[in-house]
């Protein structure tokens, strides 16, 4: 079995590309209906996996944001505690305030950086997934259109020639 949507679409394309031409028609061909439908079903079954992967990426993004927030809160708490300790000492009160402010700023800056990195990572991963799904979907639509066109002409020619072999009727599947 094929491992991904792109491979399945390549198999469908090859099947149509290598199909035998019908007599007296250069762009019409005959393909195995069951095999083509099986490939389309396999493509459809792959979509939920790719959507699951996108959901996992979203969950990972939320985890990263939560982790960054907890780290920042921990750093802020540590900075505040350290600042209280320093303030208790009369001789270095001013230094304590300055150090606490620096730690809070560093913690906030680190938190923003972690959140920004997580957002960029997830945005990029989701963009790539969206592009792959859109590309696969477009390929399926094109393949179905070619398949319908081939099946529609083939059925008409077969009936006119008195052929006994039934042909796939894509329009009937739409109902």
N, C-alpha and C positions, 0 to 999 in steps of 0.2 A: 504494500500500500504506500502511496506517496506520503511524504512527510509534511508538506505545506501547500498552501493555496496556490502559490506560484508554480510549483511542480505539477499540481493537478491541472492547472490551466495550460501549462506547456504540453501535457499529455493530450488534452482535448484539442489543442491547436494542431498538434502533430497528426492526430487521428483525422481531423478535417482536411489538413493540408495533404495528407497522403491518400485520401479517399479516391476511389476510381471515378473518373469522369463518366457522365451519362453520354450515350451516343448522341451525336449532333448537338451537343451543348458544351461549350468550352469551360464555363464557370459553374456548372451544376454537377453535383456528385452524390454518391450513395455512401452513407455511413451506417455503422451498427447502432441502432437506436438504443438498445439496452446498455451497451458500453458507454455511449455518450451520456445517457441519463445517469448511469452509475457515477461517472466522473463529476457531473454537476451535483449529484447528491453528496459526494465526498467533499466538494468545495463548500457546499452549504454547511456540512458538519464541521468544517475547519473554522468557520467564522466564530462560533461560540468560544473556541479555544483562544482565538486572538482577542476577543472581547474580555475573556477571563484574565488574560495577561495584562490588558490595559487596566482592569480593575485592581489587579495586584500592584501595579505601578502606582495607582492612586492611593492605595492603602499604605504602600511604602512611603509615599510622599507625606501622608498624614503622620506616620510614625516618626519620620525625620523631623517634621515641624514640632511635634510634641517633645521629642528628645531634645531638640534645640531649646525649646521653651523651658523644659525642666533644668537643663544645664545652665541656662541664663539665670533662672530663679535661684538655683543653688549658688551660683557665683555671686549674685546680688546679695543673698543672705549671708554668705561668707564675708563679703565686703562690708556689709552693715555690722556684722558681729565684730569684725576686726576694727571697724571705725569706732564702735562703742568702747572697745578695750583701750584703744589709743586715746580717746577722749577722756577716759578716766585718769589718765596720766597727765598731770598739770604741765609738765615741762614740754610735751610735744603735741599739744592740742591742735595747733595749726597744721602740722604735718599729717596728723590723722585725718583731718577733713580732706586735705588734698589727695591723700592716698586712696581714701574711700571713693571720692569722686572719680578718680582715674580708674579704679577697679570697676565701678558701676558703668562707666563709659566703655571700658574694654568688654565687659560682659554684654552690654547692649549691642556693641559693634559686632562682637562674635555671634551673637544671636541673629542679628540681621544678616550676617554673612552666611551662616548655616541655613537660614530660611531661604535666602536668595539662591544658594547653591542647590538646595533641594527642589525649589520651584523650577529652576533652569533644567535640572536633570529630568524631572517629571514632564515638563513641557516638551522637551526634546523627544523623550521616549514616546509620549502620546502623539506628537506630531508625526514621528516615523510610523507608528502603528496606524494612525489615521490615513497616511499616504498609502501604506501597503494595503489596507482594507479598501480604500477608494480605487486603487489601481486594480486590485483583484475584482472588485465589483464591476468596474468599467470593462474589464476583459470578459467577464461573464456575460454582460449585456451584449457586447460585440459578438461573442461566440453564439449566443442564442439567436441574434439577428441573422448571422450567417447560416446557422442551422435551420432557422425557419425559412429563410429564402431558399436554401437548398432543398428542404423537404417539401415546400409548397410547389415548386416547379417539378420536382421529381414525381410527386403524386399525380399531377396533371398529365405528364408525359406517359407514365405507366398505364393509366386508365385509357388513354387514347390509343396506346399500342396494344391494348388487350392483355397486359401483364397480369399474372396471377399472384405475384408476391405483394403483400400489403406494404405500404410505405407509411412512415411516421407523419402524422398531421399535427404540427405544432400549434396551429390555431385551435384545434379541439382541446388541447391541454390547457389553454387559457381560460376556458369556461368553467 
